[in-house]
Amino acid sequence: MKGHWIWPQGSRVGRARGGRAEMAAPADIVFLGYYGFGNFGDDLLLSIAHRLLRRRFPRASLAVRTDRSGDYFARLLGEPVEIVRFGARSRHRLLVHGGGGTFFDYGRHGPWARLRGVLGRPRLSGERRVGLGIGVGRYDPGSRRLLEDLPVLADFTALWLRDPQSADNLRALGVAPPVRLGSDLAFLSEEWWQGGEAAPPVSRSKRLRVALCLRDWLLPDGRDLAAAIAPAVARLAERCDLTLVSLEPERDQKVLAAFSSLPQWHWRPERMGLWEFAEGIAAHHVIVSARAHGAICAAVLGRPAAILEIEPKLATVHRMLPNSSRLLPPQAAPEILAAAVEELAVVDPVRIAEDVAANRAASRAAWRWVEERL
């Protein structure tokens, strides 16, 4: 019977012994990812994963691994969940990895740092471990995280990968868990956006409305992204109405300060929902994005995106959206970015919908495959 291992509701506290109740058992399901840090993309992925697993196991007890408070997740998910702190040694029925690209490390570390990382971070264990829309990136030589991540990657009961490059990267690591290629979890838009349909079109006046979904980022030439793109933003401002959009304002302070003269739209989970923030993005004709879920959500909402390739996964997102996005270097000349925005503004909405439908179908099939293995 599907879900037979999930404890019945109300069974998590044992019978009284000697006049006192036993300690509550660990939560059935734990969600693991970059959660609780005010990042819209990761909050969106957690919300979708929660809906899928709650529907699959309606009586399961749920937890999130994080260092943040439970109030954050109660607001986001619509129900209280338990908190599992980093470093906990508990064992659970099911571990659910999400959060997109969580397996990678571009940093370099010496031997002592690697040893300290392995010895100092005990990991959770579970009867089953699944990944939903996971990206596997590359690990630089001497990576501390690689030693931590290899046993986790080998432990998956079912691993849904979001893109072919992740599958290639996983094979290069020499681990072979059961894998299904799908797409990003956010393409299951029926789980978070008005039935999954595109937002109504924005009427066109003389000036385009363009959302700049930027972030703090240091480029290889040593410049901040904000400094590198400033001339192109100035050029766009001559002919477009711009809004600076931040998916993680706590970590975007430099770019927010650099473009403080522009109207700004920030993800504030303490006072808005996913829909409300998405509606702010949908109020534009074109999105210029240096964040993966800025471009993915734009497509779901029916908006094309100019994607700034500040890291490899942005190129991956462009390959997901070949008809509705353009890939540009972050140092693109002002006239190049301006031309791309004008070109994208006239993309047929049908082409955007085709991109989204292909990714949605891949993600739905991947979820069915994972669900069969729960």
Phi, psi and omega in degrees: 000133182299133176074020187295338185275351181285131182297145175299153181299136177086007184262008190277352174245127185288175179290155180293137175230126180061031176086004178222150182282150175289161178296142178301141179289159178299154178302147179297311188238132177239129176267130181238130179175193178273076191245142175093010186251013177074029178258118185301315182301315181286326174297321178297315180296319178296318180300317180293314179301319179299315180297317181296313183285325177295320177293323180287322182230079188295340183254004183288149171271139190240149176215159175236135174276120184191169171253005180270174182279160180291337181300324179305314185280329176299319177293317185290318189261347178082010175203151178289142175230159178279163179246129173250120183281153174301137181094353180295148180250025183283159177243139187229169179287321184213130172252128184242110178270134176216208177082015174070238185277088182250350181250094178188165174197112180263006181264162178249141185220144177281172183302318182294320179298322179294316180296317179298322180295320181289316184283334189264359183229077177298144185250160177290158174233158181208158176294325176224152178222125180232155176237135183245106177066043187275141171255133176247116180262197180264158178241126178289156179305139180080014184295126173290319184294331180301318179295329176284322189277331183304310179295331177291312180299323180287344187269355185294133170284323179206126183235108176272114179264148187270348185199156181300326180297324176297321178296319177296317180296322179295316178299323181295337179278348176081018175246150188221066173288166174298125189233142170228129178276126176229228174215197183286145181299330183294343177288349171281064191292339176295344179274351183214348184225123177000069177073005178086358182278156178296153176291155176303147181295153177268129180297144184262123173256200179292332183246136176287149172259120187236129175264129177258102180265085186253175180206163171290127183200134177264121182278163181302333180277005177091354179271151169288150177305319181302317180291321183293325186264355184305315179298322179291322177296318178299320179294316179298322183296339178291332186234355183228155171269117188256145170229131176273123182250130177241121177277347179209075189300331180298332183250011180244031189296322182294313182290326178294321178288322182296328182241041183294342180283346180272151169301144184231147179229113186249143170286118180233086186296341180286345182220009176214160177259173180301318181299313184299316179295318179298324178298326177295324176290318183294347181284008182242160178277322185221146176245133170255117192231133170254012176237140183301312184280350167295316180286318181296313179294325176303314180297315178302323180280357179089023182243137177282162184221138165268115187260126179268119187277078178272344177206164187303325185292341176291324174294324176299317179296321177300321178293333174291333187235061187293332183268342189238014177217161173232139181258125183229149172290150181296338179266020183305140179300148182308318182291333179290312179296319180298319179293320179297319179296316178298320179294317182292330182298340181250014176297135179295125178305333178297323180292322176297315180298324178295318177300312182296317182298320180296317179290322179297318179298319179295319180289322177298316179295320179295319178296319178300320179296316178296315184301324178295342184255007179279000000 
